[in-house]
């Protein structure tokens, strides 16, 4: 369920500046997107897991706030990450 160090480094290398740049907005959004997709798959099997459902809603809110921040700071970076990750907005 959880990501390994290598998996996280791969996500940050692909979407951030480097594999060790864990603070970049794009890297955080990509990591949250991966975790959201994993939790969504878990909830398809375990419908009554309400703790996981709550953490999923919290993660979606965190990702949304980061996307809002990126919209205010640099709209081109926002559009690039949304297109790259296949997010709706």
C-alpha positions in Angstrom: 0.0 0.0 0.0 2.7 2.5 1.0 5.3 3.6 -1.4 8.9 2.6 -1.1 11.8 5.0 -1.0 12.7 4.1 -4.6 9.1 4.7 -5.7 9.0 8.1 -4.1 12.4 9.0 -5.5 11.1 8.0 -9.0 8.0 10.2 -8.6 10.1 13.2 -7.4 12.7 12.7 -10.2 10.0 12.7 -12.8 7.9 15.6 -11.6 10.3 17.6 -9.5 13.7 19.0 -10.1 15.6 16.0 -8.8 15.0 12.8 -6.9 15.9 14.5 -3.6 13.8 17.6 -4.2 10.9 16.4 -2.1 9.6 19.9 -1.4 8.7 21.0 -4.9 5.0 21.7 -5.4 4.8 19.5 -8.5 6.4 16.6 -6.8 4.1 16.8 -3.8 1.0 17.0 -6.1 2.3 13.9 -8.0 2.9 12.0 -4.8 -0.6 12.9 -3.5 -2.1 11.8 -6.8 -0.4 8.4 -6.6 -1.5 8.0 -3.0 -5.1 9.0 -3.9 -5.2 6.5 -6.7 -4.0 3.7 -4.4 -6.5 4.6 -1.7 -9.3 4.7 -4.3 -8.4 1.2 -5.4 -8.4 0.1 -1.8 -11.8 1.6 -1.1 -13.3 -0.2 -4.2 -12.6 -3.5 -2.4 -13.2 -2.3 1.2 -16.3 -0.1 1.0 -16.8 0.2 4.8 -13.3 1.3 5.6 -14.3 4.7 6.9 -10.8 5.7 8.3 -9.3 5.2 4.8 -12.2 7.2 3.3 -11.5 10.1 5.7 -7.8 10.1 4.9 -8.6 10.0 1.2 -10.8 13.1 1.5 -8.0 14.9 3.5 -5.5 14.0 0.8 -7.7 15.4 -1.9 -8.1 18.6 0.1 -4.3 18.9 0.5 -3.8 18.3 -3.3 -6.4 20.9 -4.1 -4.8 23.5 -1.9 -1.4 22.9 -3.5 -3.0 23.2 -6.9 -4.7 26.5 -5.9 -1.3 27.7 -4.7 0.4 26.8 -7.9 -2.4 28.6 -9.8 -1.6 31.8 -8.0 2.1 31.5 -8.3 2.6 30.2 -11.9 -0.3 29.3 -14.1 1.9 27.6 -16.7 3.4 25.2 -14.2 -0.2 24.5 -13.0 -1.4 23.7 -16.5 1.6 21.5 -17.2 1.2 19.4 -14.0 -2.6 19.0 -14.6 -2.0 17.9 -18.2 0.8 15.5 -17.1 -1.1 13.8 -14.3 -4.4 13.8 -16.2 -6.3 15.7 -13.6 -9.7 17.1 -14.7 -9.2 20.7 -13.7 
